[in-house]
Amino acid sequence: MVKLPDYFVYQIRKNPGGINVIPLYISIQSPLLPYLIIFIHHESSPPQPPHKTILITTAAARHHEAQPPGSYPPPSRGIKKGPTPLQKNTGAANNHPQFNEAPAFRNGNSCSPPQHHHHNSTTTTAAAAADDDVHIAMTLDYSSPYLRGSIAAVLSVLQHSTCPENTVFHFLATPNHHPQLLTTITTTFPYLNFHLYSFNPATVNHLISTSIRRALDQPLNYARIYLADLLPQSVGRIIYLDSDLIVVDDIAKLWRINLNSHVLGAPEYCHANFSHYFTPKFWSNSNPFFSTTFRNRKPCYFNTGVMVIDLARWRSHRFTRKLEYWMSIQKRYRIYELGSLPPFLLVFAGNVEAVEHRWNQHGLGGDNLEGLCRDLHPGPVSLLHWSGKGKPWLRLDAKKACTLDYLWSPYDLYRHASLYSDG
């Protein structure tokens, strides 16, 4: 039995639709028979106010036990086999980032047989997509700490998927890092269905303008614009995911949303001040070309870190060229400050299929300047997104973690050298 002082608690209620976050105040020393504490502050000193811990409900729990740091949330309806998350992965050179081998996740009984080999080498084409496949696109930046986030995101998708063997990942990376990435992927996820595509930074370098945060200026941050060009025609729909998030629900639910007549689906945030995403010059009546851009539209902000895209419609309407057009305008007139997001707003805002907010609980990394801790919004949660400056892996390593960073840590497969040193 774990004895802890009174805390302000986020109750994270597990249900078939993901998790539901409910802020409440409660004494942990009181009987909490239906709860299982899986995330606690595990440093020697208690966290500073506001005091928080994380609870998760489970019908099977009849006592509350502290799980060791790095323990996993409840598994998916798929089947997990293979090594434990702490098994040493020796597939990478010592001077390169190394990760522990993930368990092998197998399809549940309700799934169609997988149609793929477990993994593919570098490719520019892919086999015809099976009807039951879920296609996910992500970027992999071998030269930055974001690779650690990408690996955690992949694990979270697999762990909560009912049919993980029917999930196909499409990774975009610069060609000079393909050999290292192939080693990293195949040793960390030996059974993963994936394709690795080359994204040449020269494609977009001449269109990138400096923004308020250097990470937003990296060429791979713009690779999502070119998904329809890079992926084979057989892939008609894709879910794009950023590297700083985890999925805590079956990704197939997001895959199955009806886009109706829209090219893109994402959670919309119509309460946000849309004018803040563009400079005063853009809104000035002195240039009606800009100020009338959203005429006959009701634009709402949406975050481009989680999108469902109809690639067939994208290709037929040449949306890549439309996004590039606004990037070229930005180079000349400086009408925004936020990297790859504003071009998407300029092209799609007001024409987006609204997705439930549960699929992008974003902003957990704080703002783009300070990256301060933030709280979850009450309500159901299927995806947690550390957009903003603060990344959970950096804050955890620096011993300055925010409470919600401990929700990310169970998916972290990064192998710290100090844990395996002989000293």
Phi and psi in degrees as a GROMACS rama.xvg file:
@    title "Ramachandran Plot"
@    xaxis  label "Phi"
@    yaxis  label "Psi"
@TYPE xy
-92.0816  126.831  VAL-2
-103.578  118.866  LYS-3
-131.219  151.812  LEU-4
-68.0757  174.596  PRO-5
-62.5006  138.761  ASP-6
-134.386  155.668  TYR-7
-80.1838  127.913  PHE-8
-114.613  139.283  VAL-9
-96.9987  116.232  TYR-10
-87.5587  119.945  GLN-11
-109.145  105.253  ILE-12
-93.0733  117.515  ARG-13
-77.9029  131.693  LYS-14
-148.237  172.308  ASN-15
-59.3758  -21.4205  PRO-16
-95.7583  16.5021  GLY-17
117.92  -135.034  GLY-18
-128.724  149.358  ILE-19
-119.052  126.237  ASN-20
-99.8912  123.352  VAL-21
-130.048  111.697  ILE-22
-69.7745  135.202  PRO-23
-157.766  162.282  LEU-24
-109.036  130.91  TYR-25
-156.195  150.309  ILE-26
-90.8442  122.835  SER-27
-71.7704  -17.4249  ILE-28
-77.508  -12.3888  GLN-29
-79.5576  160.662  SER-30
-60.8205  127.449  PRO-31
-131.371  61.6303  LEU-32
-59.6067  -36.1683  LEU-33
-82.1679  6.05299  PRO-34
-110.909  149.46  TYR-35
-125.225  116.596  LEU-36
-80.3976  117.626  ILE-37
-114.215  -12.7068  ILE-38
-130.943  120.727  PHE-39
-133.554  161.354  ILE-40
-74.5953  111.605  HIS-41
-107.494  25.3779  HIS-42
-91.4419  172.852  GLU-43
-68.0752  -30.4694  SER-44
-108.406  147.863  SER-45
-69.1031  156.704  PRO-46
-64.7874  155.079  PRO-47
-78.3659  155.085  GLN-48
-55.6861  148.966  PRO-49
-73.4373  133.317  PRO-50
-73.6604  130.775  HIS-51
-141.669  151.143  LYS-52
-141.683  178.579  THR-53
-122.213  130.051  ILE-54
-116.502  152.904  LEU-55
-139.902  135.165  ILE-56
-84.9873  150.293  THR-57
-152.984  134.767  THR-58
-63.8314  -27.1792  ALA-59
-79.8397  -19.1019  ALA-60
-77.7817  130.368  ALA-61
-123.925  10.5403  ARG-62
-154.476  167.883  HIS-63
-117.646  116.834  HIS-64
-119.121  144.492  GLU-65
-82.5216  129.422  ALA-66
-90.1562  149.755  GLN-67
-65.7454  150.736  PRO-68
-53.4939  134.713  PRO-69
94.3094  0.124944  GLY-70
-71.6177  156.27  SER-71
-92.8393  150.618  TYR-72
-65.1945  170.56  PRO-73
-54.5023  138.632  PRO-74
-71.3363  169.012  PRO-75
-78.6816  -178.453  SER-76
-76.1742  -10.2093  ARG-77
-70.6685  178.336  GLY-78
-110.173  130.277  ILE-79
-102.843  126.076  LYS-80
-132.868  166.033  LYS-81
102.477  -158.605  GLY-82
-68.4521  156.691  PRO-83
-73.6422  161.675  THR-84
-60.7699  -18.2205  PRO-85
-97.3877  6.46885  LEU-86
-66.6405  135.319  GLN-87
-70.6039  133.046  LYS-88
-101.098  117.54  ASN-89
-106.436  18.263  THR-90
-81.9779  -8.69223  GLY-91
-115.548  153.667  ALA-92
-66.9258  153.955  ALA-93
-63.1929  -27.0671  ASN-94
-90.8216  9.94733  ASN-95
-117.021  158.305  HIS-96
-60.5749  135.693  PRO-97
-124.537  147.663  GLN-98
-132.358  150.619  PHE-99
-71.7899  148.86  ASN-100
-71.8927  132.493  GLU-101
-79.0407  156.218  ALA-102
-62.1982  160.888  PRO-103
-88.9134  120.018  ALA-104
-98.6736  127.457  PHE-105
-112.815  156.779  ARG-106
-63.8255  147.451  ASN-107
-75.1707  172.641  GLY-108
-64.5071  -24.4413  ASN-109
-83.4864  -2.60834  SER-110
-87.1131  150.817  CYS-111
-72.1895  152.501  SER-112
-59.8157  138.571  PRO-113
-64.5998  145.433  PRO-114
-105.909  13.3753  GLN-115
-126.237  160.554  HIS-116
-70.0638  159.96  HIS-117
-66.6512  -31.6159  HIS-118
-155.828  158.97  HIS-119
-126.224  152.314  ASN-120
-81.0032  -174.248  SER-121
-52.7014  135.571  THR-122
-147.607  152.954  THR-123
-114.45  -7.63403  THR-124
-133.188  161.365  THR-125
-137.841  157.246  ALA-126
-66.0172  161.523  ALA-127
-56.6691  136.76  ALA-128
-72.4215  133.34  ALA-129
-78.3406  153.364  ALA-130
-61.7848  -32.7817  ASP-131
-91.0879  1.79467  ASP-132
-73.6577  146.635  ASP-133
-110.898  123.068  VAL-134
-105.848  127.574  HIS-135
-126.583  131.591  ILE-136
-109.944  137.578  ALA-137
-145.917  157.545  MET-138
-97.1312  149.486  THR-139
-124.566  117.156  LEU-140
-109.786  97.4673  ASP-141
-65.679  -24.283  TYR-142
-91.4898  4.76482  SER-143
-132.393  162.207  SER-144
-63.6147  -12.1131  PRO-145
-63.2997  -21.3659  TYR-146
-59.2991  -38.1463  LEU-147
-61.2116  -40.3749  ARG-148
-67.2068  -38.8952  GLY-149
-62.0364  -43.3607  SER-150
-62.0895  -42.2408  ILE-151
-63.4164  -39.6494  ALA-152
-63.7717  -43.4216  ALA-153
-60.3694  -46.5606  VAL-154
-59.0611  -42.0913  LEU-155
-64.1095  -38.4319  SER-156
-62.5046  -48.8886  VAL-157
-63.6797  -42.0834  LEU-158
-65.7337  -31.4443  GLN-159
-102.659  6.6278  HIS-160
-89.9031  137.379  SER-161
-71.6221  -34.7554  THR-162
-124.578  67.7403  CYS-163
-62.9696  -28.753  PRO-164
-74.122  -11.6192  GLU-165
-100.494  14.9395  ASN-166
-102.839  125.355  THR-167
-115.601  125.46  VAL-168
-99.3011  136.772  PHE-169
-116.85  105.662  HIS-170
-98.39  133.722  PHE-171
-108.974  130.612  LEU-172
-152.541  159.192  ALA-173
-69.9785  142.149  THR-174
-62.8199  -27.5071  PRO-175
-69.0158  -14.0913  ASN-176
-107.833  7.13064  HIS-177
-60.6959  -44.6417  HIS-178
-59.0963  -44.5386  PRO-179
-65.5905  -39.4168  GLN-180
-68.6926  -37.5757  LEU-181
-60.4733  -41.3474  LEU-182
-64.0064  -45.5621  THR-183
-62.0874  -45.9608  THR-184
-67.3266  -47.005  ILE-185
-73.2405  -23.8524  THR-186
-88.4336  -26.748  THR-187
-84.9336  -39.5858  THR-188
-127.728  76.7582  PHE-189
-60.2041  -21.8323  PRO-190
-108.184  13.4728  TYR-191
-75.4358  137.695  LEU-192
-87.2693  114.327  ASN-193
-152.247  160.866  PHE-194
-131.168  144.433  HIS-195
-118.121  124.357  LEU-196
-115.91  148.175  TYR-197
-87.6636  127.302  SER-198
-115.481  116.175  PHE-199
-85.5383  117.621  ASN-200
-55.7295  -26.6429  PRO-201
-63.2773  -20.0755  ALA-202
-59.326  -33.2256  THR-203
-126.35  -10.2781  VAL-204
-53.2347  -40.8733  ASN-205
-72.661  -9.64759  HIS-206
-104.664  -8.72014  LEU-207
-81.1449  130.859  ILE-208
-107.164  149.269  SER-209
-64.6987  143.68  THR-210
-123.282  -170.971  SER-211
-78.1246  -9.5916  ILE-212
-141.706  131.239  ARG-213
-58.0768  -36.7047  ARG-214
-61.0114  -25.7622  ALA-215
-75.0519  -13.5189  LEU-216
-94.0573  -3.17688  ASP-217
-70.0354  137.895  GLN-218
-53.7814  -38.4589  PRO-219
-62.6025  -22.9133  LEU-220
-65.3382  -19.5673  ASN-221
-100.993  -0.93364  TYR-222
-62.9735  -27.6391  ALA-223
-59.9173  -24.56  ARG-224
-65.9166  -25.9121  ILE-225
-106.697  15.4701  TYR-226
-57.7136  -42.6573  LEU-227
-65.8782  -26.3018  ALA-228
-83.8988  -34.2975  ASP-229
-85.8426  -36.0508  LEU-230
-83.5247  149.735  LEU-231
-66.8971  157.669  PRO-232
-60.1718  -25.1188  GLN-233
-67.0343  -18.588  SER-234
-92.7366  104.675  VAL-235
-96.2166  -14.0185  GLY-236
-142.758  147.073  ARG-237
-145.18  145.376  ILE-238
-101.12  122.998  ILE-239
-96.9285  132.594  TYR-240
-127.552  136.749  LEU-241
-70.7471  174.424  ASP-242
-91.856  -8.94467  SER-243
-110.95  48.6767  ASP-244
-146.559  164.76  LEU-245
-133.361  146.842  ILE-246
-102.939  130.867  VAL-247
-121.038  27.6665  VAL-248
-149.166  170.489  ASP-249
-71.7269  115.487  ASP-250
-62.1475  -20.6086  ILE-251
-62.6266  -26.2622  ALA-252
-65.314  -40.5623  LYS-253
-69.2238  -39.0935  LEU-254
-59.7169  -34.5813  TRP-255
-85.9685  2.56588  ARG-256
-63.2519  150.084  ILE-257
-87.8834  116.507  ASN-258
-81.9728  -6.63683  LEU-259
52.702  -124.502  ASN-260
-96.0754  7.34025  SER-261
-90.2432  154.694  HIS-262
-83.9805  -29.3061  VAL-263
-135.451  138.756  LEU-264
-122.937  137.6  GLY-265
-165.303  156.56  ALA-266
-63.5719  132.832  PRO-267
-103.894  149.722  GLU-268
-129.069  84.6369  TYR-269
-77.317  -11.1298  CYS-270
-79.8143  -16.377  HIS-271
-68.5716  147.558  ALA-272
-75.9432  97.7772  ASN-273
-62.0812  -30.7456  PHE-274
-64.9083  -21.7879  SER-275
-69.0434  -15.3263  HIS-276
-85.3959  0.324757  TYR-277
-137.229  156.952  PHE-278
-75.2983  160.007  THR-279
-55.822  -31.4426  PRO-280
-59.3762  -37.7126  LYS-281
-63.3522  -41.3493  PHE-282
-86.0699  -7.46892  TRP-283
-65.0115  136.259  SER-284
-69.182  -9.36035  ASN-285
-68.6949  -18.181  SER-286
-129.491  85.8361  ASN-287
-62.2728  -20.1135  PRO-288
-58.0797  -40.479  PHE-289
-81.0848  -50.4309  PHE-290
-64.7806  -18.7088  SER-291
-101.908  10.8763  THR-292
-56.8263  -40.215  THR-293
-98.5576  17.8181  PHE-294
-60.069  138.23  ARG-295
68.3858  14.6497  ASN-296
-125.233  155.109  ARG-297
-113.673  82.1902  LYS-298
-72.1865  137.535  PRO-299
-126.663  148.845  CYS-300
-67.2481  140.363  TYR-301
-140.075  150.757  PHE-302
-92.9012  130.09  ASN-303
-84.8374  7.73452  THR-304
-79.4291  -14.3769  GLY-305
-139.629  108.757  VAL-306
-140.6  142.13  MET-307
-104.796  123.09  VAL-308
-123.109  131.235  ILE-309
-84.2912  98.5406  ASP-310
-68.6423  -30.5205  LEU-311
-64.715  -46.4771  ALA-312
-67.2827  -39.0004  ARG-313
-55.9956  -47.1985  TRP-314
-64.2836  -44.4308  ARG-315
-67.4738  -27.895  SER-316
-100.235  3.57626  HIS-317
54.8003  50.5762  ARG-318
-71.372  -24.6943  PHE-319
-59.6449  -44.5857  THR-320
-64.2261  -35.8237  ARG-321
-66.8646  -38.9027  LYS-322
-67.5633  -42.6279  LEU-323
-61.7363  -35.435  GLU-324
-59.2846  -47.1889  TYR-325
-68.532  -30.4803  TRP-326
-66.6113  -36.5555  MET-327
-69.0373  -36.0602  SER-328
-63.1523  -41.2698  ILE-329
-60.7962  -38.9571  GLN-330
-59.7618  -31.7705  LYS-331
-91.4367  -37.5547  ARG-332
-114.001  -12.231  TYR-333
54.6142  73.0016  ARG-334
-104.821  -2.40795  ILE-335
-154.615  173.708  TYR-336
-129.282  0.154875  GLU-337
-116.555  52.6518  LEU-338
58.5976  -130.163  GLY-339
-84.0254  -9.71025  SER-340
-67.3519  -52.6448  LEU-341
-56.5635  -38.6143  PRO-342
-57.8272  -37.9216  PRO-343
-65.058  -40.0934  PHE-344
-64.0686  -41.9545  LEU-345
-62.7947  -36.9025  LEU-346
-86.8027  -39.8219  VAL-347
-111.537  -23.3929  PHE-348
-55.3192  129.628  ALA-349
93.2803  -9.87609  GLY-350
-129.74  40.3542  ASN-351
-111.71  137.575  VAL-352
-75.9709  116.88  GLU-353
-70.1735  127.593  ALA-354
-106.981  151.579  VAL-355
-54.9248  141.275  GLU-356
-62.03  -22.5803  HIS-357
-56.9359  -22.6476  ARG-358
-88.7895  6.77373  TRP-359
-161.145  78.0322  ASN-360
-79.3174  82.3139  GLN-361
-97.5752  176.951  HIS-362
84.838  8.54863  GLY-363
-70.6965  -12.5915  LEU-364
-90.025  8.32726  GLY-365
77.2749  -162.359  GLY-366
-82.5273  -176.633  ASP-367
-84.0275  -3.14455  ASN-368
-109.945  -47.7637  LEU-369
-107.898  -30.619  GLU-370
65.896  39.8235  GLY-371
-72.7982  161.355  LEU-372
-63.3234  145.112  CYS-373
-133.232  159.488  ARG-374
-98.3335  160.835  ASP-375
-75.422  149.7  LEU-376
-80.0933  142.355  HIS-377
-59.3505  147.043  PRO-378
125.223  176.26  GLY-379
-66.9959  146.035  PRO-380
-133.084  126.696  VAL-381
-116.178  -15.1998  SER-382
-151.283  130.462  LEU-383
-109.722  131.94  LEU-384
-131.259  117.664  HIS-385
-89.8723  50.9464  TRP-386
-66.819  153.805  SER-387
108.032  -176.998  GLY-388
-73.936  -36.7514  LYS-389
-80.9692  121.067  GLY-390
-108.953  140.5  LYS-391
-62.2352  -36.5819  PRO-392
-66.7603  -35.6145  TRP-393
-70.9227  -42.4546  LEU-394
-70.5281  -36.8968  ARG-395
-65.4012  -44.8554  LEU-396
-63.9472  -32.9625  ASP-397
-84.4607  3.22236  ALA-398
59.5976  32.139  LYS-399
-127.424  38.5375  LYS-400
-69.6762  142.749  ALA-401
-80.1871  158.589  CYS-402
-54.5317  -43.8206  THR-403
-72.4601  -14.4954  LEU-404
-64.0371  -24.1733  ASP-405
-73.6774  -10.7484  TYR-406
-78.106  -25.1388  LEU-407
-82.7677  -34.4193  TRP-408
-59.7528  -31.183  SER-409
-64.3663  -17.2655  PRO-410
-96.9864  1.16318  TYR-411
-80.3888  111.968  ASP-412
-97.7265  3.83939  LEU-413
-62.5644  135.45  TYR-414
-101.718  107.269  ARG-415
-71.8127  131.527  HIS-416
-58.8017  -34.2648  ALA-417
-64.5364  -25.4158  SER-418
-73.2653  -18.58  LEU-419
-120.528  7.73876  TYR-420
-74.8819  159.462  SER-421
-87.1371  -11.0369  ASP-422
